[in-house]
Amino acid sequence: MRRIESRKIDVNELKKFDKLSNLFVKYDDESLSDLTNFISDSNDCQPIIVDKTFRMVDGYNRYEACLKSGVKEIQIDIYDYKDEDEMIRHAIILNAKRRHLDTVSLSRYVKQLAELMRPAMEANLKLVLSEAGRKGQKSKIKIKEEGVEDTNDTDKNARGESLISKASKEFGISQATVFQVKAVDDLKDHKLTEAMEKRDISVRKAFEISKIENPEERQEKLDEVIAKNASPKTRKPNADKKADVPPPPKVKTIGNLAETISKARMLIEKVLEGIEWDNGTDEDYLKIKDEIMSMNKIIIFSADRIRASRKDKASD
């Protein structure tokens, strides 16, 4: 996949791709009206991504808004895709990264992406098995739902990460979370799924409840967990006491400060990789928000000091 051209075309030349036109959530009337008004007022619209035949890969809401606003020409980015699976994969990745999706929606996108990756993995596996056959090797490699399994540890080149694991890395979400969301969805318990989607309960808790076979007992447990999550949290003793903070490193120069900030950033990034984002309470999220705001103030203060220092040097 590569972008080969960017230009304007008549909006009526664009074509809907049936496998994508209804894949993603469309804007409601109010959101579509806001986008339409913005395009009309600014005469500006982000490029629509299309293939070489002008089938739309990304930008269906923008396309509808352009039609409503009376736009005649629209900017497009033309991509060269090797097949339709690559088109769909690109669309899923673009939408997932742009829409700030929650854990449940991301998990469903990962599952879709994994299914698209399956044909390529199966084709690659057949190629490996064919090569192994020519060499007279025996293999018991088989395809499971979650990927490739090598049952006798031969043909090491055929082994690899599971389909879900590979797709999960595209979105930065854990493989376990994807399987938990799938298990809840497969149960087709509307109330349990709705509670998970609305974040009344965490994905992990929804998965645990989904294991209860009796529908009445399952509903009773669901009501119990929702009520518990909705009740005010009791503050622990010494909750107002500041957390223990390690002594700060000795920083005397701007160079030392830059190095310290870089180390702090890498530490935070490493911590974020292991976070289960759906398991927090409203209180937890507010606390994180306050901490981020405090960090932002520190960043602004540091930037102001650096600017002031550079001005002083320039005036000397």
C-alpha positions as CSV (number, residue, x, y, z in Angstrom):
1,M,0.0,0.0,0.0
2,R,1.3,3.4,-0.9
3,R,-0.1,6.9,-1.7
4,I,0.4,7.6,-5.4
5,E,-1.4,10.9,-6.0
6,S,-3.3,13.8,-4.3
7,R,-5.6,16.0,-6.3
8,K,-9.2,17.3,-6.7
9,I,-12.0,15.6,-8.5
10,D,-15.7,16.1,-9.0
11,V,-17.5,14.9,-5.9
12,N,-19.9,12.9,-8.0
13,E,-16.9,10.7,-9.3
14,L,-16.5,9.2,-5.9
15,K,-17.8,5.6,-5.4
16,K,-19.0,3.8,-2.3
17,F,-17.3,0.6,-1.5
18,D,-20.0,-1.8,-0.2
19,K,-17.7,-3.6,2.3
20,L,-16.9,-0.3,4.0
21,S,-19.8,2.1,3.5
22,N,-21.7,0.6,6.5
23,L,-18.7,-0.7,8.5
24,F,-18.3,2.3,10.8
25,V,-20.7,4.3,12.9
26,K,-22.1,7.2,10.9
27,Y,-22.6,10.7,12.3
28,D,-26.0,11.5,13.8
29,D,-28.0,14.4,12.2
30,E,-26.6,17.0,14.5
31,S,-23.0,16.0,14.0
32,L,-23.4,15.8,10.3
33,S,-25.1,19.2,10.2
34,D,-22.1,20.7,12.2
35,L,-19.6,19.2,9.7
36,T,-21.7,20.4,6.8
37,N,-21.8,24.0,8.2
38,F,-18.1,23.9,8.8
39,I,-17.3,22.8,5.3
40,S,-19.7,25.4,3.9
41,D,-18.2,28.3,6.0
42,S,-14.5,27.3,5.5
43,N,-14.7,25.8,2.1
44,D,-12.2,23.3,3.5
45,C,-12.4,19.5,3.9
46,Q,-9.8,16.9,4.8
47,P,-8.9,14.6,1.8
48,I,-11.0,11.6,1.1
49,I,-8.9,8.4,0.8
50,V,-9.7,6.3,-2.3
51,D,-8.3,3.5,-4.4
52,K,-7.3,3.9,-8.0
53,T,-10.9,3.5,-9.2
54,F,-12.1,6.2,-6.7
55,R,-13.8,3.8,-4.3
56,M,-13.8,5.5,-0.9
57,V,-11.7,3.9,1.8
58,D,-12.0,6.6,4.4
59,G,-14.2,9.8,4.7
60,Y,-17.8,8.7,4.2
61,N,-19.1,11.3,6.7
62,R,-17.1,14.0,5.0
63,Y,-18.4,12.8,1.7
64,E,-22.0,13.1,2.9
65,A,-21.3,16.5,4.4
66,C,-19.8,17.8,1.1
67,L,-22.9,16.6,-0.8
68,K,-25.1,18.5,1.6
69,S,-23.0,21.6,1.5
70,G,-23.0,21.8,-2.3
71,V,-19.3,21.3,-2.8
72,K,-18.5,20.5,-6.4
73,E,-14.9,19.4,-6.1
74,I,-13.2,17.5,-3.3
75,Q,-9.6,16.8,-2.4
76,I,-8.6,13.1,-2.6
77,D,-5.6,11.0,-1.7
78,I,-5.3,8.0,-4.1
79,Y,-3.7,4.9,-2.7
80,D,-2.5,1.8,-4.5
81,Y,-3.8,-1.3,-2.7
82,K,-2.8,-4.9,-3.5
83,D,-6.3,-6.2,-2.7
84,E,-9.6,-5.4,-1.0
85,D,-8.4,-6.8,2.3
86,E,-5.7,-4.3,2.4
87,M,-8.2,-1.5,1.7
88,I,-10.4,-2.6,4.6
89,R,-7.4,-3.0,6.9
90,H,-6.3,0.5,6.2
91,A,-9.8,1.8,6.8
92,I,-10.1,0.1,10.2
93,I,-6.7,1.4,11.3
94,L,-7.5,5.0,10.2
95,N,-10.9,5.1,11.9
96,A,-9.7,3.4,15.1
97,K,-6.8,5.8,15.5
98,R,-8.9,8.9,14.7
99,R,-12.1,8.4,16.6
100,H,-10.6,8.1,20.2
101,L,-12.5,4.8,20.6
102,D,-13.1,3.1,23.9
103,T,-11.7,-0.3,24.8
104,V,-14.8,-2.3,23.7
105,S,-14.9,-0.7,20.2
106,L,-11.1,-1.1,19.8
107,S,-11.4,-4.8,20.7
108,R,-14.1,-5.3,18.0
109,Y,-11.9,-3.5,15.4
110,V,-9.0,-5.8,16.4
111,K,-11.2,-8.8,15.8
112,Q,-12.2,-7.5,12.4
113,L,-8.6,-6.8,11.5
114,A,-7.5,-10.3,12.7
115,E,-10.1,-11.9,10.4
116,L,-8.7,-9.9,7.4
117,M,-5.2,-11.1,8.3
118,R,-6.2,-14.7,8.3
119,P,-6.1,-15.4,4.5
120,A,-2.6,-14.0,4.2
121,M,-1.4,-16.1,7.1
122,E,-3.0,-19.2,5.7
123,A,-1.4,-18.6,2.3
124,N,2.0,-18.1,3.9
125,L,1.5,-21.3,6.0
126,K,0.6,-23.3,2.8
127,L,3.8,-22.0,1.2
128,V,5.9,-23.1,4.2
129,L,4.2,-26.5,4.3
130,S,4.8,-26.9,0.6
131,E,8.5,-26.1,1.0
132,A,8.7,-28.5,3.9
133,G,7.1,-31.2,1.8
134,R,9.7,-30.7,-0.9
135,K,12.4,-31.1,1.7
136,G,10.8,-34.3,3.0
137,Q,10.0,-32.9,6.4
138,K,6.9,-33.9,8.4
139,S,4.8,-31.2,10.1
140,K,1.7,-31.1,12.2
141,I,1.2,-27.4,12.0
142,K,-2.4,-26.4,12.1
143,I,-4.4,-23.2,12.1
144,K,-6.5,-22.4,15.2
145,E,-8.9,-19.6,15.6
146,E,-6.3,-17.4,17.3
147,G,-3.5,-18.1,14.9
148,V,-0.9,-20.7,14.0
149,E,0.1,-23.6,16.3
150,D,3.1,-25.8,15.8
151,T,2.3,-29.1,17.5
152,N,5.6,-30.8,17.1
153,D,8.0,-27.9,17.2
154,T,9.2,-28.4,13.6
155,D,9.1,-25.9,10.8
156,K,10.1,-23.0,13.0
157,N,9.7,-20.5,10.2
158,A,5.9,-21.2,10.2
159,R,5.5,-20.3,13.8
160,G,4.6,-16.7,14.8
161,E,2.4,-14.5,16.8
162,S,-1.3,-15.2,16.8
163,L,-3.6,-13.2,14.5
164,I,-5.2,-11.4,17.4
165,S,-1.8,-10.6,18.9
166,K,-0.6,-9.0,15.6
167,A,-3.8,-7.0,15.2
168,S,-3.7,-5.9,18.8
169,K,-0.3,-4.3,18.3
170,E,-1.9,-2.1,15.6
171,F,-4.1,-0.5,18.3
172,G,-2.1,-0.8,21.5
173,I,-4.7,-3.1,23.2
174,S,-4.1,-6.3,25.1
175,Q,-4.9,-9.7,23.4
176,A,-6.7,-10.8,26.6
177,T,-9.1,-7.8,26.4
178,V,-10.0,-8.6,22.8
179,F,-10.9,-12.2,23.7
180,Q,-12.9,-11.1,26.7
181,V,-15.0,-8.6,24.6
182,K,-15.6,-11.4,22.0
183,A,-16.8,-13.8,24.7
184,V,-19.3,-11.2,26.0
185,D,-20.5,-10.4,22.5
186,D,-20.9,-14.1,21.6
187,L,-23.1,-14.6,24.6
188,K,-25.6,-12.2,23.1
189,D,-26.8,-11.0,26.5
190,H,-28.0,-7.5,25.6
191,K,-28.0,-6.1,29.1
192,L,-24.5,-7.4,29.9
193,T,-23.1,-6.0,26.6
194,E,-24.8,-2.7,27.1
195,A,-23.4,-2.4,30.6
196,M,-19.9,-3.1,29.2
197,E,-20.3,-0.6,26.4
198,K,-21.5,2.1,28.8
199,R,-18.6,1.4,31.2
200,D,-21.0,0.6,34.0
201,I,-18.7,-2.4,34.5
202,S,-15.2,-3.2,33.2
203,V,-14.5,-5.6,30.4
204,R,-12.9,-8.1,32.8
205,K,-15.9,-8.0,35.1
206,A,-18.3,-8.4,32.2
207,F,-16.2,-11.4,31.0
208,E,-16.4,-13.0,34.5
209,I,-20.2,-12.5,34.6
210,S,-20.6,-14.0,31.1
211,K,-19.3,-17.3,32.5
212,I,-22.5,-17.6,34.7
213,E,-24.7,-20.0,32.7
214,N,-28.1,-19.3,34.5
215,P,-29.5,-16.1,33.0
216,E,-31.3,-15.0,36.2
217,E,-28.1,-15.5,38.3
218,R,-26.1,-13.7,35.6
219,Q,-28.5,-10.7,35.8
220,E,-28.5,-10.7,39.6
221,K,-24.7,-10.6,39.6
222,L,-24.7,-7.8,36.9
223,D,-27.1,-5.7,39.0
224,E,-24.9,-6.2,42.1
225,V,-21.7,-5.1,40.4
226,I,-23.4,-2.1,38.8
227,A,-24.8,-1.0,42.1
228,K,-21.4,-1.5,43.8
229,N,-19.6,0.6,41.2
230,A,-22.3,3.4,41.4
231,S,-22.0,3.7,45.2
232,P,-19.6,6.4,46.6
233,K,-16.1,5.1,47.4
234,T,-15.0,5.2,51.0
235,R,-11.8,7.1,51.5
236,K,-9.0,5.1,53.0
237,P,-7.1,6.3,56.0
238,N,-4.4,8.9,55.2
239,A,-5.9,9.2,51.7
240,D,-5.1,13.0,51.8
241,K,-1.4,12.2,52.6
242,K,0.8,12.8,49.7
243,A,2.3,9.7,48.1
244,D,6.0,9.0,48.9
245,V,8.1,10.8,46.3
246,P,11.7,9.7,45.6
247,P,14.3,12.4,46.0
248,P,14.7,14.3,42.8
249,P,17.9,13.8,40.7
250,K,20.4,16.7,40.9
251,V,19.7,18.8,37.9
252,K,21.8,22.0,37.4
253,T,21.8,22.6,33.7
254,I,19.2,22.7,30.8
255,G,21.0,19.7,29.3
256,N,20.5,17.7,32.5
257,L,16.9,18.8,32.6
258,A,16.3,17.6,29.1
259,E,17.8,14.2,29.9
260,T,15.7,13.9,33.1
261,I,12.5,14.8,31.2
262,S,13.3,12.2,28.5
263,K,13.8,9.5,31.2
264,A,10.5,10.5,32.8
265,R,8.7,10.3,29.5
266,M,10.1,6.9,28.7
267,L,9.1,5.7,32.2
268,I,5.5,6.9,31.7
269,E,5.3,5.3,28.3
270,K,6.4,2.0,29.7
271,V,3.8,2.2,32.5
272,L,1.0,3.1,30.0
273,E,1.7,0.0,27.9
274,G,0.5,-2.2,30.8
275,I,-2.6,-0.2,31.8
276,E,-6.0,-1.8,31.6
277,W,-7.9,1.3,30.6
278,D,-11.4,0.1,31.2
279,N,-11.0,-0.9,34.8
280,G,-11.0,2.6,36.4
281,T,-13.7,4.4,38.3
282,D,-14.9,7.9,37.6
283,E,-12.9,9.0,40.6
284,D,-9.7,7.4,39.2
285,Y,-10.2,9.2,35.8
286,L,-10.7,12.6,37.5
287,K,-7.6,12.1,39.6
288,I,-5.6,11.3,36.4
289,K,-7.0,14.4,34.7
290,D,-5.9,16.6,37.7
291,E,-2.4,15.1,37.6
292,I,-2.1,15.7,33.8
293,M,-3.3,19.3,34.3
294,S,-0.6,19.7,37.0
295,M,2.1,18.3,34.6
296,N,0.9,20.6,31.9
297,K,1.4,23.6,34.2
298,I,4.9,22.5,34.9
299,I,5.6,22.1,31.2
300,I,4.3,25.6,30.5
301,F,6.3,27.1,33.4
302,S,9.5,25.4,32.1
303,A,8.9,26.6,28.6
304,D,8.3,30.2,29.8
305,R,11.6,30.1,31.9
306,I,13.5,28.8,28.8
307,R,12.1,31.6,26.6
308,A,12.9,34.2,29.2
309,S,16.4,32.9,29.6
310,R,17.0,33.0,25.8
311,K,15.7,36.6,25.6
312,D,18.1,37.6,28.4
313,K,21.0,36.1,26.6
314,A,20.0,37.7,23.3
315,S,19.9,41.1,25.0
316,D,23.4,40.8,26.6
